[in-house]
């Protein structure tokens, strides 16, 4: 029980230290708590056609290999 407590304490300290270093690294890279998404484009008709074409190619390859 004593060694389990010691290992748990060491693990807690390492996790805490690593989280502090990660937070400092994120701040150095300009993280402010907001997740930004850079794309604003909606799906177009060609995107659906391309997905259907890709699925058809995968399906035909699967059928040929069967």
N, C-alpha and C positions, 0 to 999 in steps of 0.2 A: 504494500500500500504506500509505503514511504517513497519507493522508487517511482511509482506511478505518479505521485504528486510532484516529484521533482521533474520528471519528464514533461508532465503537463505544464508546469510553470515555465520551463525552458521553451517549450513549444509556443506558449502564449506570448512570451517576450519576443521571440523571433518573428512571430506573425505581426505583432504590434510594430516592431522596428521596420519590418518590410513594408507594412502599410504606410508608415510615415514617409519612408523613402519614395514609395510610389506616388504618394500625394505631392511631394515636393517636385518630383520629375514631371508630373502632369501640370503643375503650376508653371514650371519653367518653360513648358511647351505651349502655354497660353490657354490652358483649360480653365473655364470659368463656371462649370457646372451645367452648361447647356449643350445638348447634342444637336449639331446642325446637320441638315441634309442638303447637299448642294444641287440636287436635281429637282427641277420643277416641271419636267416634261411628262405629259400624260401618255398613256398607251395609244398608239395609232393603229389604223387598219392593217398596215404592213407588218406590225409586230405580231398580230394574231396569225396572219398568213405564214409568217416565218416560223412561229411556234408549231403550227399544224404541219408544215413541211418538215421540220426537224423531227417531230413525232413520227411522221410517216417514214422517214429514213430509218429511224431507230427500229420501228416496227417491222419494216421490210428486212432489215438486217437480222432481226431476231427470227423471222419466219424462214429466211434462207438458211440460217445456221441450225435450224431445228431438224 
